[in-house]
C-alpha cells in the first residue's frame, strides 16, 4: 500500500502555509486594534493553529469575558477538529505511537484535513509533520509580522488591513452555503440569532462570548431540525 513521506507533506502543505501567512497577517492587525499586545498574539498563534478559534478568543478577551465563556467558545468552535482527528485515525500508519498521534492532531485544520483525507494509502508520521510544518510556520510568522506592522502603521491602514480576516471567513462559508441548503440555513440562523442577541435590549446582559456560543449552537440546531441529514449519510 502506498505511503507518503516528509517531502510529500511539505509540498502539500506549502500552498496552505502561504495562505495562512497572509490571513494571519490580517488577523494580527485586527487583534492589535482590539487592544491585545503583540507578544500575546504570537504566543497564541504558535500554540493554537485555529483561525476561527483565535478570532473568537480575541473577541471574548477584548470584551473582558469570563474564563468559562472563553473555554466554552473554544470548545464549541474547535470541536470539529476533534471529529476530523478521529476520522483521520483510520488512515494512519500502524507505526504511529500515542505521542505521534497527539502531535499530528495539533496540526489538524480544515485545509490540512481536506488534503490528508484525499490522499490514497496510509498517512505516515513524517508526512503529517511535513504537511503541518509550513502551515504552522506561515500562521505564526504572519501573526508576528502583522503584530509588528500593526504597531507601526497608521490606524486607518490597520483598520483596512484588518478586514482581511473577515474576507477569509466569507470565502470559506459562501461556497459551502451555496452548495448545501443545510449549511446556508445554519449560517442564516446563526446570523439571525446573533443580531437578536446583540441588538434586542432584553438580551443586553449577554456578553460577546455567550452571544457567539448561543448563535453557533442555535444555528446548528435549527439546521439539524429543519434539514436533517439523509439516512444514508447518518449510517
Residue pairs with C-beta under 8 A, 6 or more apart in sequence:
1 121
1 122
2 120
2 121
2 122
3 93
3 121
3 122
3 123
3 124
3 127
4 119
4 121
4 123
4 124
4 127
5 124
5 126
5 127
5 130
6 126
6 127
6 129
6 130
7 130
8 127
8 130
9 126
9 127
9 128
9 129
9 130
9 131
9 132
9 133
10 130
10 131
10 133
10 134
11 130
12 115
12 116
12 119
12 130
12 131
13 112
13 115
13 130
13 131
13 132
13 133
13 134
13 135
14 134
16 109
16 111
16 112
16 115
16 134
16 135
16 138
17 133
17 134
17 135
17 136
17 137
17 138
17 139
18 138
19 111
19 138
20 51
20 135
20 138
20 139
20 142
21 138
21 139
21 141
21 142
22 142
22 164
23 51
23 139
23 142
23 164
23 165
23 168
24 45
24 51
24 138
24 139
24 140
24 141
24 142
24 143
24 146
25 142
25 143
25 145
25 146
25 149
25 161
25 164
26 146
26 161
26 162
26 163
26 164
26 165
26 167
26 168
27 51
27 54
27 55
27 142
27 143
27 146
27 164
27 165
28 38
28 41
28 45
28 142
28 143
28 144
28 145
28 146
28 147
28 149
28 150
29 146
29 147
29 149
29 150
29 153
29 158
29 161
29 162
29 164
30 55
30 58
30 161
30 162
30 163
30 164
30 165
31 41
31 54
31 58
31 147
31 150
32 38
32 41
32 146
32 147
32 150
32 151
32 158
33 150
33 155
33 158
33 159
33 162
34 58
34 59
34 61
34 62
35 62
36 58
36 61
36 62
38 144
38 147
38 148
38 150
38 151
39 147
41 58
41 143
41 146
41 147
42 140
42 143
42 144
42 147
44 54
44 57
44 143
45 54
45 139
45 140
45 142
45 143
45 144
46 140
48 54
48 57
49 106
49 107
49 109
49 132
49 135
49 136
49 139
50 77
50 78
50 81
50 109
51 109
51 139
51 165
51 168
51 169
52 77
52 78
52 169
53 74
53 77
53 78
55 165
55 169
56 73
56 74
56 77
56 209
56 212
57 70
57 73
57 74
59 208
59 209
59 212
60 69
60 70
60 73
60 207
60 208
60 209
60 212
61 70
62 208
63 207
63 208
63 209
64 207
65 207
65 208
65 209
66 207
66 209
69 207
69 208
69 209
69 210
69 213
70 209
72 209
72 213
73 209
73 212
73 213
76 213
76 216
76 217
77 212
77 216
80 110
81 105
81 108
81 109
84 108
84 110
84 113
85 104
85 105
85 108
87 113
87 117
88 104
88 108
88 113
88 116
88 117
88 123
89 101
91 116
91 117
91 119
91 122
91 123
92 101
92 104
92 122
92 123
93 122
93 123
93 124
93 125
95 124
95 125
96 104
96 125
100 125
103 129
104 125
104 128
104 129
104 132
106 132
107 128
107 129
107 131
107 132
107 133
107 135
107 136
108 132
109 135
110 172
111 135
112 131
112 132
112 135
115 131
116 123
116 127
116 128
116 131
119 127
146 161
149 158
149 161
150 158
153 161
173 183
173 187
176 183
177 183
177 184
177 187
178 184
181 227
182 223
182 224
182 227
182 229
183 223
185 222
185 223
185 226
185 227
186 219
186 220
186 222
186 223
187 219
188 219
189 218
189 219
189 222
189 223
190 215
190 216
190 218
190 219
190 220
191 215
191 219
193 214
193 215
193 218
193 219
194 211
194 212
194 215
196 203
197 203
197 206
197 211
197 214
197 215
198 211
206 214
